[in-house]
């Protein structure tokens, strides 16, 4: 019996060293002295770099406020659409505030908070491309972010569209649009509405093709941390910080999507 107990104890210790512990993530972050937050710096105004190469944008401001509530400095990690989930699962980042649509498929792998923003899929096209509605994308070159909800939607809705893949919509996808190397793009309305105001040669098609909740994503294993993050988002909405941050980046006359602060 003693030998069995000794063996079980050794196995427990080995298992504990082989797998990261997610219990007490807040304590782990505070002990480390920094929080590693994944942000997508691939498109204005969600996330991008300023003239001094500093991360800025809507998500960056949310991440900064989150770090302040945790009481530690933030370490920004630029993540692409494909890498957001895998970097959470592997423990390379603690949190993803990276314009991530909370989908049922993704929720099989990571946990999401209540929405801190909402966005829908929109299509932007060259004004002279003769594209008036979604079906006109058949046979056209359409830039899409690899691993995004836009890619999945277009494969089903317009299977004859010629998809041109990028890991970062900005600058790569934006540059292809501006140089007229592609006819159109599909991305979050939050990005494309902003781009259309800055680029006279581009126009968005009317209507949205989804209405997606955008949540903060974390690895599974620490429900208490998810609960704390839900409380953070609730406070972010109710305090007025959400409306102020949205209008900062989309303009004083913009209308922030309605969000429910209940958690």
C-alpha positions in Angstrom: 0.0 0.0 0.0 2.8 2.4 0.9 4.5 1.7 -2.5 1.2 2.4 -4.3 0.6 5.7 -2.4 4.2 6.8 -3.2 3.7 6.0 -6.9 0.4 8.0 -7.0 2.1 10.9 -5.3 4.9 10.9 -7.8 2.5 10.7 -10.7 0.6 13.7 -9.3 3.8 15.7 -9.0 4.8 14.8 -12.5 1.3 15.8 -13.9 1.5 19.1 -12.1 4.8 19.9 -13.6 3.8 18.8 -17.1 0.7 20.9 -17.4 0.3 24.7 -16.6 -1.9 25.5 -13.6 -4.7 27.9 -14.5 -6.1 28.0 -10.9 -5.5 31.4 -9.6 -4.6 33.2 -12.8 -5.0 36.6 -11.2 -2.4 35.6 -8.5 -0.1 34.2 -11.2 -0.3 37.5 -13.1 0.3 39.6 -10.0 3.2 37.4 -8.9 4.8 37.7 -12.4 4.2 41.5 -12.2 2.8 41.9 -15.8 -0.1 40.7 -17.8 0.5 39.4 -21.3 -2.4 40.6 -23.5 -2.8 39.6 -27.1 -4.0 42.4 -29.3 -4.5 42.4 -33.1 -2.6 45.3 -34.6 -3.9 44.6 -38.1 -6.4 47.4 -38.7 -7.5 50.8 -37.7 -9.1 51.7 -35.4 -9.3 48.4 -33.6 -5.5 48.0 -33.3 -2.5 49.4 -35.1 0.8 51.1 -34.5 1.3 54.9 -34.4 4.2 56.9 -35.9 6.4 56.0 -32.9 5.5 52.2 -33.4 3.5 52.1 -30.2 0.3 49.9 -30.1 -2.8 52.1 -30.2 -6.5 51.6 -31.0 -9.8 50.6 -29.4 -8.7 47.2 -28.2 -5.4 48.6 -27.0 -7.3 51.0 -24.8 -9.5 48.2 -23.4 -6.4 46.1 -22.7 -4.7 49.0 -21.0 -7.8 49.6 -18.7 -7.8 45.8 -17.9 -4.2 45.9 -16.8 -4.9 48.9 -14.7 -7.7 47.0 -12.9 -5.4 44.1 -12.3 -2.8 46.5 -10.9 0.1 45.4 -13.2 1.8 46.8 -16.3 0.6 45.4 -19.7 2.9 43.5 -22.1 1.3 43.7 -25.6 1.7 40.7 -27.9 0.6 41.2 -31.5 -1.5 38.3 -32.6 -3.0 37.4 -36.0 -6.4 35.9 -36.6 -5.1 32.4 -36.8 -2.8 32.7 -33.7 -5.2 34.2 -31.1 -6.7 30.9 -29.9 -3.5 28.8 -30.1 -1.5 31.3 -28.2 -4.0 31.3 -25.4 -4.1 27.5 -25.2 -0.3 27.2 -25.2 0.0 29.8 -22.5 2.0 32.3 -24.5 -0.6 35.0 -23.6 -2.9 35.4 -20.6 -5.8 37.2 -22.3 -6.8 38.1 -25.8 -8.4 41.5 -26.4 -8.1 41.0 -30.1 -11.4 41.7 -31.9 -12.3 38.0 -31.5 -15.9 37.0 -32.4 -17.3 34.7 -29.7 -18.5 31.8 -31.8 -19.7 28.4 -30.6 -16.8 26.7 -32.4 -14.2 28.8 -30.7 -15.9 28.4 -27.3 -15.1 24.6 -27.6 -11.4 25.6 -27.1 -11.4 28.9 -25.1 -13.7 30.8 -22.8 -15.3 34.2 -23.6 -16.5 37.1 -21.5 -19.7 39.0 -22.1 -19.3 41.2 -25.2 -17.2 44.4 -24.9 -18.0 45.3 -28.5 -20.2 44.1 -31.3 -19.5 44.0 -35.1 -20.8 42.5 -38.2 -19.3 41.2 -41.4 -19.3 43.8 -44.2 -17.9 43.8 -47.7 -15.9 46.7 -49.1 -15.3 47.0 -52.9 -13.6 49.1 -55.5 -16.1 51.7 -56.7 -15.3 50.8 -60.3 -15.5 47.0 -59.9 -19.2 46.7 -60.8 -20.0 45.0 -57.6 -23.4 45.9 -56.2 -24.3 42.9 -54.1 -22.8 39.9 -52.5 -23.4 37.5 -55.5 -21.3 39.8 -57.7 -18.2 38.6 -55.8 -18.3 35.4 -57.9 -15.1 35.3 -59.9 -13.7 38.4 -58.2 -10.5 38.6 -56.1 -11.5 39.1 -52.4 -9.0 39.6 -49.7 -9.8 37.8 -46.4 -8.0 37.3 -43.1 -6.8 33.7 -42.7 -8.8 31.9 -40.0 -11.5 34.6 -39.7 -15.3 34.4 -39.6 -15.2 36.3 -42.9 -13.3 33.5 -44.6 -15.8 30.9 -43.4 -18.8 32.9 -44.4 -17.5 33.7 -47.9 -16.6 30.0 -48.6 -20.3 29.1 -48.1 -22.1 32.2 -49.4 -20.0 32.8 -52.6 -17.9 29.6 -53.2 -16.8 30.9 -56.6 -15.1 34.0 -55.2 -11.3 34.0 -55.5 -10.0 34.3 -52.0 -6.7 36.2 -51.4 -5.4 35.4 -48.0 -3.6 37.7 -45.6 -2.5 37.1 -42.0 -3.1 40.8 -41.1 -5.8 42.8 -42.8 -3.8 45.9 -42.1 -1.5 46.7 -43.6 -1.5 43.7 -46.0 -5.2 43.6 -47.0 -5.6 47.4 -47.0 -2.5 47.8 -49.2 -3.9 45.3 -51.7 -7.2 47.2 -51.8 -5.4 50.6 -52.2 -3.2 49.2 -55.0 -6.3 47.7 -56.7 -4.7 44.2 -56.7 -8.0 42.9 -55.4 -11.6 43.8 -56.2 -13.0 43.6 -52.7 -12.5 42.5 -49.1 -14.6 41.1 -46.3 -13.9 42.0 -42.7 -15.6 43.4 -39.5 -17.7 46.4 -40.1 -15.8 48.2 -37.4 -12.7 48.1 -39.6 -14.3 48.6 -43.0 -16.5 51.5 -42.1 -13.5 53.3 -40.9 -11.4 52.4 -44.0 -14.2 53.6 -46.3 -14.1 57.1 -44.7 -10.3 57.3 -45.4 -10.2 55.9 -48.9 -12.3 57.6 -51.7 -11.8 54.8 -54.2 -13.6 52.3 -51.9 -17.2 51.9 -50.9 -19.0 49.4 -48.5 -21.9 47.3 -49.7 -25.1 48.0 -47.8 -26.1 45.6 -45.0 -24.3 43.3 -42.5 -23.8 39.6 -42.9 -23.6 38.8 -39.2 -24.0 40.5 -35.8 -21.2 39.1 -33.8 -20.4 39.5 -30.1 -16.8 40.5 -29.5 -15.5 39.0 -26.3 -12.3 38.8 -24.3 -10.9 35.3 -24.7 -9.0 33.3 -22.1 -7.8 29.7 -21.8 -10.1 27.2 -20.2 -9.4 26.1 -16.6 -10.1 29.1 -14.4 -13.8 30.0 -14.2 -13.1 32.5 -11.4 -10.9 34.5 -13.7 -13.6 34.5 -16.4 -16.1 35.7 -13.8 -13.7 38.5 -12.8 -13.3 39.5 -16.4 -17.1 39.5 -16.9 -17.2 42.0 -14.0 -14.5 44.1 -15.6 -16.5 44.3 -18.9 -19.7 45.1 -17.0 -18.0 48.0 -15.2 -16.4 49.1 -18.5 -19.9 49.4 -20.1 -21.8 50.9 -17.1 -19.1 53.4 -16.2 -19.3 55.1 -19.5 -15.8 54.0 -20.6 -17.2 51.9 -23.4 -19.2 54.8 -25.0 -16.2 57.2 -24.5 -13.7 54.8 -26.0 -16.0 53.9 -29.0 -16.5 57.6 -29.8 -12.8 58.3 -29.4 -12.0 56.0 -32.3 -15.1 56.1 -34.5 -16.0 59.7 -34.0 -18.1 61.8 -31.7 -21.2 61.3 -33.9 -20.9 57.5 -34.0 -23.4 55.3 -32.3 -21.8 52.5 -30.2 -23.6 49.2 -30.5 -25.9 48.4 -27.6 -24.3 46.1 -25.1 -25.8 44.3 -22.1 -23.7 44.8 -18.9 -25.3 41.8 -17.1 -22.9 38.9 -16.3 
